[in-house]
């Protein structure tokens, strides 16, 4: 099916949803603060009334909606680290409530599935398919998305955009304040982290590994907020084709030494990393200041939301502090 046909189908579904005039449901009142317009990189989303049916094309947007008390009717399925397709922090927030309908996005956003969910608004703040799919999604409902690029906006700005779209501005500001306070409390309560340098290794393979080389990296920002500092040696490494990442062979792994070395990947990939003679020679490794993060733990800080950061503060920060204190 071509993109033109998909957009046409979306429009047709919208018309069918209206039905015959006599059977159409009454329009919901706009409510206080509506209509509201949220501007993004690809266009502006004008939401005429407080949304009832919300679809999230990325799980971080779904997280933020959940944190604001709104359960999406449909959302992106999480592929790594979970059998349920839902991150553990989101599952905790759902409690016993029915989960959203889940869909995959590996082949692009599933336009027909999203249209069938009849959303009042589509949340797409971390949608890596949006350059291709924005027009088709906008034909279904207003699309609230990023200002700069997927996962480039701060989690605070993303929370504010979604809170505005859902008519929960005050709740959004309180959520931001509460989350920032928890991070500050974690920093103040773990003095071992203060003044320590760190390096963060990502995605080990048989031949090498990526290292975060920018303090602007999302994960690095979180670690910095805890009082850590990106290792100057790692920060000076040349950037690869991936922004904020240096690509190293294992012969160069010594350049990533720091007070604290953090790495993430599958269990097998991390085993490959730690088996390298160069890794075993790192001062952080010999001193026991190495922390291995599972994909889920790494995602909690790499794709941050108030829910995921609260979860990371409770589960990841104590491990970092224990290792830093050795």
C-alpha positions in Angstrom: 0.0 0.0 0.0 1.4 3.4 -1.0 1.7 6.3 1.4 -0.9 8.2 -0.6 -3.3 5.3 -0.1 -2.5 5.1 3.6 -3.2 8.8 4.1 -6.5 8.5 2.1 -7.5 5.5 4.3 -6.8 7.6 7.4 -9.0 10.4 6.1 -11.7 7.8 5.2 -11.6 6.4 8.7 -12.0 9.8 10.1 -15.1 10.4 7.9 -16.5 7.0 8.9 -16.0 7.8 12.5 -18.3 10.8 12.1 -21.0 8.5 10.8 -24.5 9.8 9.9 -25.3 13.2 11.5 -28.1 11.7 13.5 -25.8 9.1 15.1 -22.7 11.2 15.7 -21.8 11.7 19.3 -22.0 15.2 20.7 -18.8 17.2 20.6 -16.9 17.4 23.9 -16.6 20.9 25.3 -13.2 22.5 24.7 -12.6 23.0 28.4 -10.3 25.4 30.2 -7.1 26.2 28.2 -8.4 24.7 24.9 -7.8 24.9 22.1 -4.1 24.7 22.6 -1.3 24.7 20.0 2.1 22.9 20.6 4.7 23.7 18.0 7.3 21.2 16.9 10.1 21.0 14.3 7.8 19.6 11.6 4.7 21.7 12.3 2.2 22.9 14.9 -0.4 20.6 16.6 -3.6 22.4 17.5 -5.7 20.4 19.9 -9.3 21.7 20.0 -10.4 20.1 23.3 -8.9 18.1 26.1 -7.9 14.7 24.5 -9.7 11.5 25.6 -8.1 9.0 23.3 -4.3 9.3 23.2 -1.9 7.3 21.1 1.9 7.4 21.7 4.2 6.4 18.9 7.2 6.1 21.3 7.3 4.7 24.7 8.8 7.7 26.3 5.8 9.8 25.3 3.6 7.0 26.7 5.6 7.2 30.0 4.9 10.9 30.3 1.2 10.6 29.6 1.0 7.9 32.3 2.9 10.0 34.7 0.2 12.7 34.1 -2.6 10.2 34.8 -3.5 9.5 31.1 -3.4 5.9 29.9 -2.8 5.8 26.1 -5.3 3.7 24.1 -2.3 2.5 22.0 1.5 2.9 22.3 4.8 1.6 20.9 5.9 -1.8 22.0 9.3 -2.0 23.8 11.4 -4.6 22.1 14.5 -5.0 24.4 14.6 -6.0 28.0 10.9 -6.9 28.6 8.6 -9.8 27.7 5.5 -7.6 28.1 6.4 -4.8 25.7 6.1 -2.3 28.5 8.9 -0.9 30.6 8.8 -1.9 34.3 8.3 1.7 35.5 5.3 2.1 33.2 4.0 -1.3 34.3 4.3 -0.1 37.9 2.4 3.1 37.1 -0.4 1.1 35.3 -0.9 -1.1 38.3 -4.0 -3.1 37.6 -5.3 -0.8 34.8 -5.6 -2.3 31.3 -2.5 -1.8 29.3 -2.5 0.1 26.0 -2.8 -1.7 22.7 0.9 -2.2 21.7 2.3 -1.9 18.2 5.7 -2.2 16.6 7.5 0.7 14.8 10.5 -1.1 13.2 9.0 -0.8 9.7 7.7 2.7 10.3 4.7 3.9 12.3 1.7 1.6 11.6 -0.6 4.2 10.1 -3.6 2.0 9.8 -3.4 0.7 13.3 -3.0 4.2 14.7 -6.0 5.5 12.6 -8.1 2.6 13.9 -7.4 3.7 17.5 -9.3 7.0 16.7 -6.9 9.2 18.6 -7.7 12.8 19.6 -3.9 13.4 19.8 -0.8 11.6 18.8 2.3 11.9 21.0 5.5 11.4 19.1 8.2 13.2 21.0 10.8 10.4 20.5 9.5 9.1 17.2 12.5 8.3 14.9 10.1 7.6 12.0 8.5 11.0 12.0 10.4 12.6 9.1 8.7 10.0 6.9 5.4 9.5 8.7 4.5 13.0 9.9 2.1 13.8 7.0 0.2 10.6 7.3 -0.1 10.8 11.1 -1.2 14.5 10.9 -4.1 13.4 8.6 -5.3 11.3 11.6 -4.9 13.7 14.5 -2.7 16.5 15.8 0.9 15.3 16.3 2.8 16.6 19.3 6.5 16.0 18.7 10.0 17.2 19.2 11.4 20.8 18.8 14.9 19.8 17.7 15.1 16.0 17.0 14.1 12.7 18.6 15.6 12.5 22.1 17.4 15.8 21.7 14.9 18.0 23.7 15.3 17.9 27.5 12.9 15.7 29.3 11.6 18.8 31.1 10.7 20.4 27.7 9.2 17.2 26.5 7.1 16.9 29.6 5.9 20.5 29.3 4.8 19.9 25.6 2.8 16.8 26.4 1.3 18.3 29.6 0.1 21.3 27.5 -1.4 19.0 24.9 -3.3 17.0 27.6 -4.5 20.1 29.5 -2.3 19.3 32.5 0.1 22.2 32.6 0.1 22.6 36.4 0.5 18.8 36.9 3.4 18.8 34.4 5.3 21.5 36.3 4.8 19.7 39.6 6.0 16.5 38.0 9.2 18.2 36.7 9.8 19.8 40.1 9.3 16.5 42.0 11.6 14.6 39.6 14.3 17.2 39.8 14.1 17.1 43.6 14.5 13.3 43.6 17.6 13.5 41.4 19.1 16.3 43.7 18.3 14.2 46.8 20.1 11.2 45.2 23.1 13.4 44.5 23.2 14.9 48.0 22.7 11.4 49.5 25.5 9.7 47.6 28.6 11.8 48.4 30.8 9.1 46.8 29.7 10.2 43.4 30.8 13.8 43.8 34.0 14.7 41.9 34.4 11.3 40.3 35.0 10.9 36.6 33.2 8.4 34.5 33.2 6.8 31.1 30.2 5.2 29.5 30.7 2.3 27.0 27.8 1.3 24.7 27.1 -1.6 22.5 30.2 -3.8 22.7 30.8 -6.0 19.6 33.5 -8.6 18.8 35.8 -5.9 17.5 35.2 -2.8 19.6 32.8 -0.5 21.5 31.3 2.9 21.4 32.2 5.4 24.1 30.1 8.5 25.0 32.3 11.5 24.3 29.9 14.4 24.9 28.6 15.8 28.1 25.5 16.7 26.1 24.6 13.0 25.6 21.3 12.3 27.4 22.8 9.6 29.7 25.9 11.8 30.4 23.5 14.6 31.5 21.9 12.4 34.1 25.2 11.1 35.4 26.5 14.7 35.6 23.4 15.7 37.6 24.5 13.1 40.2 27.8 14.9 40.6 29.9 12.8 38.2 32.1 14.3 35.5 32.7 12.9 32.0 36.4 11.8 31.8 38.3 14.4 29.9 40.2 11.7 28.1 37.0 10.2 26.8 35.5 13.6 26.0 38.5 14.2 23.8 38.0 11.2 21.6 37.0 11.8 18.0 33.3 11.5 17.2 32.1 8.7 15.0 29.2 8.8 12.6 26.9 8.6 15.6 26.7 12.0 17.4 28.1 11.9 20.9 29.8 8.6 20.4 33.5 7.7 19.7 34.1 4.3 18.1 37.1 2.4 19.6 38.8 -0.9 18.9 39.7 -2.9 22.0 43.3 -2.0 21.5 42.3 1.6 22.3 40.1 0.7 25.3 42.6 2.1 27.8 41.7 5.6 26.6 38.3 5.2 28.4 39.7 4.7 31.9 38.1 6.8 34.6 37.2 6.6 38.3 34.0 4.9 37.3 33.4 2.9 34.1 29.8 2.2 33.1 28.9 -0.1 30.2 25.6 -1.4 28.7 24.7 -4.1 26.2 23.4 -7.6 26.2 24.8 -10.0 28.7 26.9 -11.7 25.9 28.2 -8.4 24.6 29.2 -7.3 28.1 31.0 -10.6 28.5 32.9 -9.9 25.3 33.9 -6.5 26.7 35.1 -7.7 30.1 37.1 -10.5 28.5 39.3 -8.1 26.7 42.8 -7.8 28.2 42.7 -4.0 27.8 39.5 -3.8 29.7 40.8 -5.9 32.6 43.8 -3.6 32.8 41.6 -0.5 33.4 42.1 0.9 36.9 38.4 1.1 37.4 38.1 -2.6 36.5 40.8 -3.7 38.9 39.4 -1.6 41.7 35.9 -2.9 41.2 34.5 0.4 40.0 32.8 -1.0 36.9 29.0 -1.0 36.6 27.2 -3.1 34.0 23.8 -1.8 33.1 21.1 -4.0 31.5 19.4 -2.6 28.4 16.4 -1.6 30.5 18.6 0.1 33.1 20.4 2.0 30.3 17.1 2.9 28.6 15.8 4.4 31.9 18.4 7.2 31.7 19.0 7.3 27.9 15.3 7.9 27.1 14.3 9.8 30.2 10.9 10.5 31.5 9.8 11.4 35.0 8.8 7.7 35.5 12.0 6.2 34.2 14.2 8.7 36.1 12.4 7.9 39.4 13.0 4.2 38.7 16.7 4.8 37.9 17.2 6.9 41.0 15.9 3.9 43.1 17.7 1.1 41.2 20.7 2.4 39.3 22.0 5.2 41.5 22.7 2.9 44.5 24.8 0.7 42.3 26.8 3.6 40.9 27.4 5.0 44.4 28.5 1.6 45.8 31.1 1.2 42.9 32.3 4.8 43.2 32.9 4.4 46.9 35.4 1.5 46.4 
